[in-house]
Structure formats: structure tokens, C-alpha cells
Amino acid sequence: MLPAAGYAATYYVAPTGSDSNAGTLAAPFANIARAQTAAANGDTVYVRGGTYGTFTIAATDSNYNYVHQLNKAGITYAAYPGETPVFNFASVPTNLRVCGFYVTGSNIVIRGFTVTGTPVGTQKQSECYRIFGSAASCAFFDCVCHDNAANGFY
């Protein structure tokens, strides 16, 4: 169901969710890519606490495996209040550089995420967050990167 004109929508993601769900608090999506598909400028995606460790690669190019590609403008991705979502990228293939969050959309807000386990295989580097182009207008609050072989923010 779409929100009435002029009202922002709220979606939810949880480690126990399903991408065939409606993205509500009671029936959350399983991953951020699905939430981004549903969300529009001005919307909020709350990410429930727990560990996210199974991923589908959102995009690749000649150098990178991009796990999440955040390319829609004006969406807030926030930890659900009082909870900490942990993204453990240790299982992402290292045939290319690994990028946990490839942020290319403008005016995106990311709040309260923890990123760990981002690997670097035989490549020169990998990143937890890669901020590119119009993403310079994005904001990151209370984000933690630890125990990674990769750069935190690039």
C-alpha cells in the first residue's frame, strides 16, 4: 500500500525477514536491496538488530563486488531504536575487491550500522563504505567499522 501524497513511508528489514514480505514491522524484508526497491525519496528504512551475513551481490564492475548499492536519493537507513545491525561481509567472494555499501545516491542518511569482516583477497583493497559522486551530500552517524581487512570509508 502506498502512503498518501506528501507522506513518507517507513519500511523494516530484519535478519529473520523475507523479501516477499510487505516490509512492515510485523513482516519485514530480509535485505536492504529489497527495501531500497520499495522506498522513495523521504522514506525511512529501519534495520533491525542482529547479524546479516548472507548476501547476494547487487552489482559488479571490472574491479568490485558491490554487496549493497544505495543509488536512490533521499532515503534514510537507520538502526531500529535500541538495536544494532551488524553486517558481516566475511563470506563475500574476493575474486574482485569487496565493497559492503556502495553509496552513489544523493542525500542518503545511514545511522547506527556496524560493519565487520570485510575481506581483501588478492586485490589491492576493499571498502566497508565507498562514497561516490553525488553521494558527497550523504551523512553517516554512529557507524562503526571494525575487524575488517578493508578501508572503513573511501
DSSP file (Angstrom, degrees, kcal/mol; ACC not computed):
  #  RESIDUE AA STRUCTURE BP1 BP2  ACC     N-H-->O    O-->H-N    N-H-->O    O-->H-N    TCO  KAPPA ALPHA  PHI   PSI    X-CA   Y-CA   Z-CA
    1    1 A M              0   0    0      0, 0.0     0, 0.0     0, 0.0     0, 0.0   0.000 360.0 360.0 360.0 131.1    0.0    0.0    0.0
    2    2 A L        -     0   0    0      1,-0.1     3,-0.1     7,-0.0     2,-0.0  -0.574 360.0-110.4 -84.4 145.9    1.4    3.4   -1.0
    3    3 A P        -     0   0    0      0, 0.0     3,-0.1     0, 0.0     6,-0.1  -0.353  43.4 -90.4 -69.9 157.6    1.4    6.3    1.5
    4    4 A A    >   -     0   0    0      1,-0.2     3,-2.1     4,-0.1     0, 0.0  -0.308  62.0 -75.6 -62.6 152.5   -0.9    9.2    0.9
    5    5 A A  T 3  S+     0   0    0      1,-0.3    -1,-0.2    -3,-0.1     3,-0.1  -0.211 121.1  21.2 -52.4 134.0    0.6   12.0   -1.2
    6    6 A G  T 3  S+     0   0    0      1,-0.2     2,-0.4    -3,-0.1    -1,-0.3   0.391 100.4 108.4  88.7  -3.3    3.0   14.1    0.8
    7    7 A Y    <   -     0   0    0     -3,-2.1    -1,-0.2    -4,-0.0     2,-0.2  -0.896  63.9-131.4-111.4 136.6    3.6   11.4    3.5
    8    8 A A        -     0   0    0     -2,-0.4     2,-0.2    34,-0.1    35,-0.1  -0.535  21.0-133.6 -80.8 150.0    6.8    9.5    3.9
    9    9 A A        -     0   0    0     -2,-0.2    35,-2.1    31,-0.1     2,-0.4  -0.637   8.3-143.8 -99.0 160.0    6.7    5.7    4.2
   10   10 A T  E     -a   44   0A   0     -2,-0.2     2,-0.3    33,-0.2    35,-0.2  -0.993  17.2-175.6-125.8 132.3    8.6    3.6    6.7
   11   11 A Y  E     -a   45   0A   0     33,-2.6    35,-3.1    -2,-0.4     2,-0.4  -0.845  10.8-145.1-123.5 161.8   10.0    0.1    5.9
   12   12 A Y  E     -a   46   0A   0     11,-1.7    17,-2.8    -2,-0.3     2,-0.4  -0.967   8.1-168.1-132.2 144.9   11.7   -2.5    8.0
   13   13 A V  E     +ab  47  29A   0     33,-2.3    35,-3.3    -2,-0.4    17,-0.2  -0.983  13.2 173.7-128.1 140.2   14.5   -5.0    7.4
   14   14 A A    >   -     0   0    0     15,-2.5     3,-2.0    -2,-0.4    36,-0.1  -0.992  43.2-118.4-145.9 150.8   15.3   -7.9    9.8
   15   15 A P  T 3  S+     0   0    0      0, 0.0    38,-0.1     0, 0.0    35,-0.1   0.778 119.9  45.5 -58.9 -24.9   17.7  -10.9    9.7
   16   16 A T  T 3  S+     0   0    0     13,-0.1    14,-0.1     2,-0.1    -3,-0.0   0.285  95.8 108.6 -99.9   9.1   14.6  -13.1   10.0
   17   17 A G    <   -     0   0    0     -3,-2.0     2,-0.4    12,-0.3    12,-0.2  -0.043  59.9-134.6 -76.6-177.8   12.6  -11.2    7.4
   18   18 A S    >   -     0   0    0     10,-2.2     3,-1.9    13,-0.0     5,-0.2  -0.998  13.1-134.8-140.1 138.2   11.6  -12.3    3.9
   19   19 A D  T 3  S+     0   0    0     -2,-0.4    10,-0.1     1,-0.3    -1,-0.0   0.562 107.1  62.8 -72.2  -5.5   11.8  -10.2    0.7
   20   20 A S  T 3  S+     0   0    0      8,-0.1    -1,-0.3     2,-0.0     9,-0.1   0.477  87.8  97.5 -91.3  -4.1    8.3  -11.4   -0.2
   21   21 A N  S <  S-     0   0    0     -3,-1.9     9,-0.1     7,-0.2     8,-0.1  -0.167  89.2-109.7 -73.0 174.9    7.0   -9.7    2.9
   22   22 A A        -     0   0    0      5,-0.2     7,-0.1     7,-0.1    -1,-0.1   0.533  46.5-114.9 -85.0  -8.5    5.4   -6.2    2.9
   23   23 A G        +     0   0    0      4,-1.9   -11,-1.7    -5,-0.2     2,-0.1   0.722  69.4 138.0  80.7  20.5    8.3   -4.6    4.7
   24   24 A T  S    S-     0   0    0      3,-1.4    -1,-0.2   -13,-0.2   -13,-0.1  -0.389  71.8-101.5 -89.8 172.8    6.3   -3.7    7.8
   25   25 A L  S    S+     0   0    0      1,-0.2    -1,-0.1     2,-0.1   -14,-0.0   0.899 126.5  42.4 -60.7 -40.5    7.4   -4.0   11.4
   26   26 A A  S    S+     0   0    0      1,-0.3    -1,-0.2    -4,-0.0    -3,-0.0   0.750 129.4  28.1 -77.6 -24.9    5.4   -7.3   11.7
   27   27 A A  S    S-     0   0    0    -10,-0.0    -4,-1.9    -6,-0.0    -3,-1.4  -0.613  86.3-177.5-137.5  73.7    6.5   -8.6    8.3
   28   28 A P        -     0   0    0      0, 0.0   -10,-2.2     0, 0.0   -15,-0.2  -0.242  28.1-108.7 -75.7 160.2   10.0   -7.1    7.5
   29   29 A F  B     -b   13   0A   0    -17,-2.8   -15,-2.5   -12,-0.2   -12,-0.3  -0.327  21.6-131.4 -71.7 166.8   12.1   -7.5    4.4
   30   30 A A  S    S+     0   0    0    -13,-0.2     2,-0.3   -17,-0.2   -13,-0.1   0.689  80.2  26.6 -94.5 -23.3   15.2   -9.6    4.6
   31   31 A N  S  > S-     0   0    0      1,-0.1     4,-1.6    21,-0.0     3,-0.3  -0.964  70.4-119.7-145.7 160.9   17.6   -7.2    2.9
   32   32 A I  H  > S+     0   0    0     -2,-0.3     4,-2.9     1,-0.2     5,-0.2   0.826 108.5  63.4 -66.0 -34.2   18.3   -3.6    2.2
   33   33 A A  H  > S+     0   0    0      1,-0.2     4,-1.6     2,-0.2    -1,-0.2   0.908 105.0  46.6 -59.6 -41.1   18.2   -4.1   -1.5
   34   34 A R  H  > S+     0   0    0     -3,-0.3     4,-1.4     2,-0.2    -1,-0.2   0.900 112.2  50.3 -67.5 -40.1   14.6   -5.1   -1.3
   35   35 A A  H  X S+     0   0    0     -4,-1.6     4,-2.5     1,-0.2    -2,-0.2   0.897 107.4  54.0 -64.2 -40.2   13.8   -2.1    0.9
   36   36 A Q  H  < S+     0   0    0     -4,-2.9    -1,-0.2     1,-0.2    -2,-0.2   0.874 104.0  56.3 -63.1 -35.7   15.5    0.3   -1.5
   37   37 A T  H  < S+     0   0    0     -4,-1.6    -1,-0.2    -5,-0.2    -2,-0.2   0.889 114.7  38.5 -60.7 -39.5   13.3   -1.0   -4.3
   38   38 A A  H  < S+     0   0    0     -4,-1.4    -2,-0.2    -3,-0.2    -1,-0.2   0.824 104.2  84.1 -80.3 -33.3   10.2   -0.2   -2.3
   39   39 A A     <  -     0   0    0     -4,-2.5     2,-0.3    -5,-0.1    36,-0.1  -0.269  55.1-169.6 -78.3 157.3   11.4    3.1   -0.7
   40   40 A A    >   -     0   0    0     34,-0.1     3,-2.5   -31,-0.1   -31,-0.1  -0.848  45.1 -53.6-135.0 171.7   11.4    6.6   -2.3
   41   41 A N  T 3  S+     0   0    0     -2,-0.3    34,-0.2     1,-0.3    33,-0.2  -0.213 126.3  22.3 -49.1 128.0   12.8   10.0   -1.5
   42   42 A G  T 3  S+     0   0    0     32,-2.9    -1,-0.3     1,-0.3    33,-0.2   0.252  96.4 122.7  95.6 -11.3   11.9   11.0    2.0
   43   43 A D    <   -     0   0    0     -3,-2.5    33,-2.2   -35,-0.1     2,-0.4  -0.377  52.2-138.1 -82.5 162.1   11.3    7.4    3.2
   44   44 A T  E     -ac  10  76A   0    -35,-2.1   -33,-2.6    31,-0.2     2,-0.6  -0.969   6.9-160.7-121.5 137.1   13.0    5.7    6.2
   45   45 A V  E     -ac  11  77A   0     31,-3.4    33,-2.6    -2,-0.4     2,-0.5  -0.968  11.3-156.1-115.0 113.2   14.2    2.1    6.3
   46   46 A Y  E     -ac  12  78A   0    -35,-3.1   -33,-2.3    -2,-0.6     2,-0.6  -0.783   5.1-153.9 -89.7 130.2   14.7    0.8    9.8
   47   47 A V  E     -ac  13  79A   0     31,-3.1    33,-2.4    -2,-0.5   -33,-0.2  -0.921  14.8-135.4-108.6 117.2   17.2   -2.1   10.0
   48   48 A R        -     0   0    0    -35,-3.3    31,-0.0    -2,-0.6   -36,-0.0  -0.251  28.8 -93.8 -70.3 157.0   16.6   -4.4   13.0
   49   49 A G  S    S+     0   0    0     36,-0.1     2,-0.2   -35,-0.1    -1,-0.1  -0.187  76.4  76.8 -68.4 162.4   19.4   -5.6   15.2
   50   50 A G  E    S-f   85   0B   0     34,-1.8    36,-2.9   -36,-0.1     2,-0.5  -0.660  82.9 -56.0 124.0 179.1   21.2   -8.8   14.6
   51   51 A T  E     -f   86   0B   0     -2,-0.2     2,-0.6    34,-0.2    36,-0.2  -0.834  35.8-161.9-102.9 130.2   23.9  -10.1   12.2
   52   52 A Y  E     +f   87   0B   0     34,-3.3    36,-2.5    -2,-0.5     3,-0.1  -0.947  30.5 145.4-105.2 118.7   23.4  -10.0    8.5
   53   53 A G        +     0   0    0     -2,-0.6     2,-0.5    34,-0.2    38,-0.2   0.425  45.0  79.4-137.9  -1.8   25.9  -12.4    6.8
   54   54 A T        +     0   0    0      2,-0.0     2,-0.3    38,-0.0    -1,-0.1  -0.958  60.3 169.9-114.1 120.8   24.2  -13.9    3.8
   55   55 A F        -     0   0    0     -2,-0.5     2,-0.4    -3,-0.1    13,-0.1  -0.918  33.7-144.4-133.7 153.1   24.3  -11.6    0.8
   56   56 A T        -     0   0    0     -2,-0.3     2,-0.3    11,-0.2    36,-0.0  -0.959  41.1-109.8-107.8 134.6   23.6  -11.5   -2.9
   57   57 A I        -     0   0    0     -2,-0.4    10,-0.2     1,-0.2     3,-0.1  -0.509  25.7-159.9 -67.9 123.9   26.0   -9.3   -4.9
   58   58 A A        -     0   0    0      8,-1.7     2,-0.3     9,-0.4     9,-0.2   0.855  67.1 -12.5 -74.7 -36.5   24.0   -6.2   -6.0
   59   59 A A  E     -I   66   0C   0      7,-1.6     7,-3.1     2,-0.0     2,-0.3  -0.988  57.1-160.5-160.5 157.7   26.4   -5.2   -8.8
   60   60 A T  E     +I   65   0C   0     -2,-0.3     2,-0.2     5,-0.2     5,-0.2  -0.963   7.3 177.8-137.4 157.7   29.9   -5.8  -10.2
   61   61 A D        -     0   0    0      3,-1.6    -2,-0.0    -2,-0.3     5,-0.0  -0.707  58.8 -69.2-137.7-163.4   32.2   -4.0  -12.4
   62   62 A S  S    S+     0   0    0     -2,-0.2     3,-0.1     1,-0.2    -2,-0.0   0.705 132.0  23.6 -67.4 -17.0   35.8   -4.8  -13.6
   63   63 A N  S    S+     0   0    0      1,-0.1    34,-2.9    33,-0.1     2,-0.3   0.690 114.0  56.4-116.6 -26.7   37.1   -4.2  -10.1
   64   64 A Y  E     - j   0  97C   0     32,-0.2    -3,-1.6    34,-0.0     2,-0.6  -0.843  48.0-153.2-126.7 147.5   34.4   -4.7   -7.5
   65   65 A N  E     -Ij  60  98C   0     32,-2.9    34,-2.4    -2,-0.3     2,-0.7  -0.982  30.1-158.1-101.4 111.2   31.7   -6.9   -6.0
   66   66 A Y  E     -Ij  59  99C   0     -7,-3.1    -8,-1.7    -2,-0.6    -7,-1.6  -0.842  11.3-172.9 -95.3 114.1   29.2   -4.4   -4.6
   67   67 A V  E    S+     0   0C   0     32,-2.9     2,-0.4    -2,-0.7    -9,-0.4   0.967  76.7  18.1 -73.2 -52.7   27.2   -6.0   -1.9
   68   68 A H  E     - j   0 101C   0     32,-1.5    34,-3.4    31,-0.5     2,-0.6  -0.980  67.6-165.0-118.5 131.3   24.7   -3.2   -1.4
   69   69 A Q  E     - j   0 102C   0     -2,-0.4     2,-1.0    32,-0.2    34,-0.2  -0.921   3.1-168.4-117.2 105.3   24.3   -0.4   -3.9
   70   70 A L  E     + j   0 103C   0     32,-2.2    34,-2.4    -2,-0.6    35,-2.1  -0.783  29.5 143.9 -96.5  97.4   22.5    2.5   -2.5
   71   71 A N        +     0   0    0     -2,-1.0     2,-0.5    33,-0.2    35,-0.2   0.361  35.4  97.3-120.7   3.4   21.6    4.6   -5.5
   72   72 A K  S >  S-     0   0    0     33,-0.2     3,-0.6    -3,-0.1    33,-0.2  -0.833  72.7-121.6 -96.9 132.9   18.2    6.1   -4.7
   73   73 A A  T 3  S+     0   0    0     -2,-0.5    34,-0.2     1,-0.2    35,-0.1  -0.324  78.7  16.1 -75.4 149.8   18.3    9.7   -3.3
   74   74 A G  T 3  S+     0   0    0     32,-2.4   -32,-2.9     1,-0.2     2,-0.4   0.652  80.0 136.4  73.9  21.0   16.9   10.9   -0.1
   75   75 A I    <   -     0   0    0     -3,-0.6    34,-1.8    31,-0.3     2,-0.5  -0.836  43.3-145.0-102.6 138.6   16.4    7.6    1.8
   76   76 A T  E     -cd  44 109A   0    -33,-2.2   -31,-3.4    -2,-0.4     2,-0.6  -0.900   9.2-166.9-101.2 127.6   17.3    7.2    5.5
   77   77 A Y  E     +cd  45 110A   0     32,-3.4    34,-2.5    -2,-0.5     2,-0.4  -0.964  22.6 171.0-112.0 112.8   18.7    3.8    6.5
   78   78 A A  E     -cd  46 111A   0    -33,-2.6   -31,-3.1    -2,-0.6    34,-0.2  -0.950  39.1-109.6-131.8 143.4   18.7    3.7   10.3
   79   79 A A  E     -c   47   0A   0     32,-2.5   -31,-0.2    -2,-0.4     3,-0.1  -0.454  50.8-101.2 -60.3 137.9   19.3    1.1   13.0
   80   80 A Y    >   -     0   0    0    -33,-2.4     3,-2.5     1,-0.1    -1,-0.1  -0.414  57.5 -81.2 -59.9 138.4   16.0    0.4   14.7
   81   81 A P  T 3  S+     0   0    0      0, 0.0    -1,-0.1     0, 0.0     3,-0.1  -0.148 115.5   7.8 -51.1 127.7   16.0    2.3   18.0
   82   82 A G  T 3  S+     0   0    0      1,-0.3     2,-0.3    -3,-0.1    -2,-0.1   0.463 113.5  96.0  82.2   2.3   17.9    0.5   20.7
   83   83 A E    <   -     0   0    0     -3,-2.5    -1,-0.3   -36,-0.1   -36,-0.1  -0.844  60.8-143.9-124.1 160.1   19.2   -2.2   18.3
   84   84 A T        -     0   0    0     -2,-0.3   -34,-1.8    -3,-0.1     2,-0.4  -0.947   8.0-152.8-127.3 111.5   22.5   -2.6   16.4
   85   85 A P  E     -f   50   0B   0      0, 0.0    29,-2.1     0, 0.0     2,-0.5  -0.696  13.8-159.3 -79.3 132.8   22.5   -4.2   12.9
   86   86 A V  E     -fg  51 114B   0    -36,-2.9   -34,-3.3    -2,-0.4     2,-0.7  -0.962   5.1-158.7-116.6 123.0   25.8   -5.9   12.2
   87   87 A F  E     -fg  52 115B   0     27,-3.2    29,-2.7    -2,-0.5     2,-0.8  -0.893   7.5-169.5-103.6 109.1   26.9   -6.5    8.6
   88   88 A N  E     + g   0 116B   0    -36,-2.5     3,-0.5    -2,-0.7    29,-0.2  -0.866   8.3 178.9-103.3 105.7   29.5   -9.3    8.5
   89   89 A F    >   +     0   0    0     27,-2.4     3,-1.9    -2,-0.8    28,-0.2   0.195  44.7 115.6 -92.2  15.9   30.9   -9.4    4.9
   90   90 A A  T 3  S+     0   0    0      1,-0.3    -1,-0.2    26,-0.3    27,-0.1   0.764  74.5  53.4 -58.3 -27.3   33.4  -12.2    5.6
   91   91 A S  T 3  S+     0   0    0     -3,-0.5    -1,-0.3   -38,-0.2    -2,-0.1   0.448  79.0 115.9 -90.6   0.8   31.6  -14.6    3.2
   92   92 A V  S <  S-     0   0    0     -3,-1.9     6,-0.1     1,-0.1   -36,-0.0  -0.525  76.6-104.8 -72.7 132.7   31.7  -12.2    0.2
   93   93 A P        -     0   0    0      0, 0.0     3,-0.4     0, 0.0   -28,-0.1  -0.238  22.4-153.8 -58.3 142.3   33.8  -13.6   -2.7
   94   94 A T        +     0   0    0      1,-0.2    28,-0.6    26,-0.1    29,-0.3   0.033  64.0 112.0-108.1  25.1   37.2  -11.9   -3.1
   95   95 A N  S    S+     0   0    0     26,-0.1     2,-0.3     2,-0.1    -1,-0.2   0.782  95.3  17.7 -64.3 -23.5   37.6  -12.6   -6.8
   96   96 A L  S    S-     0   0    0     -3,-0.4    25,-0.3     1,-0.1   -32,-0.2  -0.800 111.5 -69.8-129.9 174.3   37.2   -8.8   -7.0
   97   97 A R  E     -j   64   0C   0    -34,-2.9   -32,-2.9    -2,-0.3     2,-0.5  -0.336  53.9-126.1 -60.3 152.3   37.5   -6.0   -4.5
   98   98 A V  E     -j   65   0C   0     21,-0.4    29,-2.8   -34,-0.2     2,-0.4  -0.890  25.1-176.7-108.1 134.3   34.7   -6.1   -2.0
   99   99 A C  E     -jk  66 127C   0    -34,-2.4   -32,-2.9    -2,-0.5   -31,-0.5  -0.961   8.1-167.9-128.5 113.7   32.5   -3.1   -1.2
  100  100 A G  E    S+     0   0C   0     27,-2.1   -32,-1.5    -2,-0.4     2,-0.5   0.952  81.9  16.3 -64.6 -51.6   29.9   -3.6    1.5
  101  101 A F  E     -jk  68 129C   0     27,-2.1    29,-2.7   -34,-0.2     2,-0.8  -0.955  65.6-166.9-129.0 111.3   28.0   -0.4    0.8
  102  102 A Y  E     -jk  69 130C   0    -34,-3.4   -32,-2.2    -2,-0.5     2,-0.7  -0.867  15.1-165.2 -97.9 105.4   28.4    1.4   -2.5
  103  103 A V  E     +jk  70 131C   0     27,-2.6    29,-2.5    -2,-0.8    32,-0.2  -0.832  31.6 142.3-102.0 111.0   26.7    4.8   -1.9
  104  104 A T        +     0   0    0    -34,-2.4    30,-0.4    -2,-0.7   -33,-0.2   0.507  43.3  95.1-123.5 -13.0   26.0    6.7   -5.1
  105  105 A G  S    S-     0   0    0    -35,-2.1     3,-0.5   -33,-0.2     2,-0.2  -0.448  74.7-113.9 -78.9 156.3   22.6    8.4   -4.4
  106  106 A S  S    S+     0   0    0    -35,-0.2   -32,-2.4     1,-0.2   -31,-0.3  -0.560  87.4  14.5 -90.1 155.2   22.4   11.9   -3.0
  107  107 A N  S    S+     0   0    0     27,-0.4     2,-0.3   -34,-0.2    -1,-0.2   0.799  81.2 155.2  55.2  36.0   21.1   12.9    0.4
  108  108 A I        -     0   0    0     -3,-0.5    31,-2.4   -34,-0.2     2,-0.4  -0.727  28.8-154.8 -89.0 142.5   21.2    9.4    1.8
  109  109 A V  E     -de  76 139A   0    -34,-1.8   -32,-3.4    -2,-0.3     2,-0.5  -0.979   8.6-171.9-118.4 131.2   21.5    9.1    5.6
  110  110 A I  E     -de  77 140A   0     29,-2.5    31,-2.6    -2,-0.4     2,-0.4  -0.993  11.7-178.9-122.3 126.6   23.0    5.9    7.2
  111  111 A R  E     -de  78 141A   0    -34,-2.5   -32,-2.5    -2,-0.5    31,-0.2  -0.980  53.8  -4.3-134.7 123.6   22.7    5.7   11.0
  112  112 A G  S    S+     0   0    0     29,-2.7     2,-0.3    -2,-0.4    31,-0.2   0.688  77.2 147.2  82.0  20.9   23.9    3.1   13.5
  113  113 A F        -     0   0    0     28,-0.3    31,-2.6   -36,-0.1     2,-0.4  -0.656  33.0-154.3 -90.7 147.0   25.3    0.4   11.3
  114  114 A T  E     -gh  86 144B   0    -29,-2.1   -27,-3.2    -2,-0.3     2,-0.4  -0.985   9.6-165.2-116.2 131.2   28.3   -1.8   12.3
  115  115 A V  E     +gh  87 145B   0     29,-3.0    31,-2.3    -2,-0.4     2,-0.3  -0.965  16.7 160.5-118.6 131.4   30.4   -3.4    9.5
  116  116 A T  E     +gh  88 146B   0    -29,-2.7   -27,-2.4    -2,-0.4   -26,-0.3  -0.952  48.2  31.5-143.4 161.1   32.8   -6.2   10.2
  117  117 A G        +     0   0    0     30,-1.5    31,-0.2    29,-0.6    30,-0.1   0.551  61.0 164.3  73.4   9.7   34.7   -8.9    8.3
  118  118 A T        -     0   0    0     28,-0.2    31,-2.6   -31,-0.1    32,-0.6  -0.469  28.8-145.9 -65.0 118.3   35.1   -7.1    5.0
  119  119 A P        -     0   0    0      0, 0.0   -21,-0.4     0, 0.0     2,-0.4  -0.428  20.0-157.3 -89.9 159.1   37.8   -9.1    3.2
  120  120 A V        -     0   0    0     -2,-0.1     6,-0.1   -23,-0.1   -23,-0.1  -0.975  17.7-179.4-126.9 116.9   40.6   -8.3    0.9
  121  121 A G        -     0   0    0     -2,-0.4   -26,-0.1   -25,-0.3    -1,-0.1   0.590  67.6 -40.1 -82.9-121.4   41.7  -11.2   -1.2
  122  122 A T  S    S+     0   0    0    -28,-0.6   -25,-0.1   -26,-0.0   -27,-0.1   0.390 111.9 106.9 -88.5   3.3   44.5  -10.8   -3.7
  123  123 A Q  S    S-     0   0    0    -29,-0.3     3,-0.1   -27,-0.2   -27,-0.1  -0.287  82.8-114.0 -76.9 166.8   43.1   -7.4   -4.6
  124  124 A K  S    S-     0   0    0      1,-0.2     2,-0.3    -2,-0.0    -1,-0.1   0.848  85.3 -20.3 -69.7 -35.4   44.8   -4.1   -3.6
  125  125 A Q        -     0   0    0     25,-0.0     2,-0.3    -6,-0.0    -1,-0.2  -0.977  49.1-156.9-163.3 168.3   41.9   -3.0   -1.3
  126  126 A S        -     0   0    0     -2,-0.3    25,-2.6   -29,-0.2     2,-0.4  -0.911  18.2-140.0-144.8 169.4   38.3   -3.3   -0.4
  127  127 A E  E     -kl  99 151C   0    -29,-2.8   -27,-2.1    -2,-0.3    25,-0.2  -0.989  18.9-153.2-138.0 145.8   35.9   -0.9    1.4
  128  128 A C  E    S+     0   0C   0     23,-2.5   -27,-2.1    -2,-0.4     2,-0.4   0.920  99.4  15.3 -72.7 -49.4   33.2   -1.1    4.0
  129  129 A Y  E     -kl 101 153C   0     23,-2.0    25,-2.0    22,-0.3     2,-0.5  -0.996  67.1-169.7-126.8 129.3   31.6    2.1    2.5
  130  130 A R  E     -k  102   0C   0    -29,-2.7   -27,-2.6    -2,-0.4     2,-0.5  -0.974  10.1-162.9-117.8 115.5   32.5    3.5   -0.9
  131  131 A I  E     +k  103   0C   0     -2,-0.5     2,-0.4   -29,-0.2   -27,-0.2  -0.870  17.0 176.3-103.6 125.2   31.1    7.0   -1.3
  132  132 A F    >   -     0   0    0    -29,-2.5     3,-1.9    -2,-0.5     2,-0.1  -0.970  39.3 -30.8-137.5 142.7   31.0    8.2   -4.9
  133  133 A G  G >  S+     0   0    0     -2,-0.4     3,-1.5     1,-0.3   -28,-0.1  -0.276 127.6   8.3  62.3-126.4   29.7   11.1   -7.0
  134  134 A S  G >  S+     0   0    0    -30,-0.4     3,-1.7     1,-0.3   -27,-0.4   0.569 109.4  89.2 -67.5  -7.3   26.6   12.9   -5.7
  135  135 A A  G X   +     0   0    0     -3,-1.9     3,-2.4     1,-0.3    -1,-0.3   0.586  59.9  89.7 -67.6  -7.9   26.9   10.8   -2.5
  136  136 A A  G <  S+     0   0    0     -3,-1.5    -1,-0.3     1,-0.3    -2,-0.1   0.727  81.4  60.5 -60.0 -18.6   29.2   13.5   -1.1
  137  137 A S  G <  S+     0   0    0     -3,-1.7    -1,-0.3   -32,-0.1    -2,-0.2   0.315  86.5 106.3 -89.4   8.4   25.9   15.0    0.2
  138  138 A C    <   -     0   0    0     -3,-2.4     2,-0.4   -31,-0.2   -29,-0.2  -0.424  59.7-142.0 -86.0 163.0   25.2   11.9    2.3
  139  139 A A  E     -e  109   0A   0    -31,-2.4   -29,-2.5    -2,-0.1     2,-0.4  -0.981   8.6-163.8-130.8 140.4   25.5   11.7    6.1
  140  140 A F  E     -e  110   0A   0     -2,-0.4     2,-0.4   -31,-0.2   -29,-0.2  -0.989  11.0-177.6-124.8 126.0   26.8    8.9    8.3
  141  141 A F  E     -e  111   0A   0    -31,-2.6   -29,-2.7    -2,-0.4   -28,-0.3  -0.983  64.9  -9.0-127.6 135.1   26.0    8.8   12.0
  142  142 A D  S    S+     0   0    0     -2,-0.4     2,-0.4   -31,-0.2    -1,-0.1   0.821  84.2 155.7  53.1  37.1   27.1    6.3   14.6
  143  143 A C        -     0   0    0    -31,-0.2     2,-0.4   -33,-0.1   -29,-0.2  -0.810  24.0-163.1 -95.8 136.3   28.6    3.9   12.0
  144  144 A V  E     -h  114   0B   0    -31,-2.6   -29,-3.0    -2,-0.4     2,-0.5  -0.967  11.1-172.5-124.1 133.8   31.3    1.6   13.2
  145  145 A C  E     +h  115   0B   0     -2,-0.4     2,-0.3   -31,-0.2   -29,-0.2  -0.992  23.1 153.2-122.7 122.6   33.7   -0.4   11.1
  146  146 A H  E     +h  116   0B   0    -31,-2.3   -29,-0.6    -2,-0.5   -28,-0.2  -0.988  50.0  21.8-148.6 157.9   35.9   -2.9   12.9
  147  147 A D  S    S+     0   0    0     -2,-0.3   -30,-1.5     1,-0.2     2,-0.3   0.885  84.7 137.5  52.8  45.1   37.8   -6.2   12.3
  148  148 A N        -     0   0    0    -31,-0.2    -1,-0.2   -32,-0.2     4,-0.1  -0.862  56.9-148.5-114.4 151.4   38.0   -5.6    8.6
  149  149 A A  S    S+     0   0    0    -31,-2.6     2,-0.2    -2,-0.3   -23,-0.2   0.430  82.7  75.9 -88.1  -1.8   40.9   -6.1    6.2
  150  150 A A  S    S-     0   0    0    -32,-0.6   -23,-0.2     1,-0.1    -2,-0.2  -0.488  94.7 -85.4-107.4 169.9   39.4   -3.2    4.2
  151  151 A N  E     -l  127   0C   0    -25,-2.6   -23,-2.5    -2,-0.2   -22,-0.3  -0.471  32.5-140.4 -66.8 147.2   39.2    0.6    4.4
  152  152 A G  E    S+     0   0C   0      1,-0.3   -23,-2.0   -25,-0.2     2,-0.4   0.977  83.7   8.6 -72.1 -60.6   36.3    1.8    6.5
  153  153 A F  E      l  129   0C   0    -25,-0.2    -1,-0.3   -26,-0.1   -23,-0.2  -0.982 360.0 360.0-126.1 134.3   35.2    4.8    4.4
  154  154 A Y              0   0    0    -25,-2.0   -24,-0.2    -2,-0.4    -1,-0.1   0.301 360.0 360.0-138.2 360.0   36.6    5.5    0.9
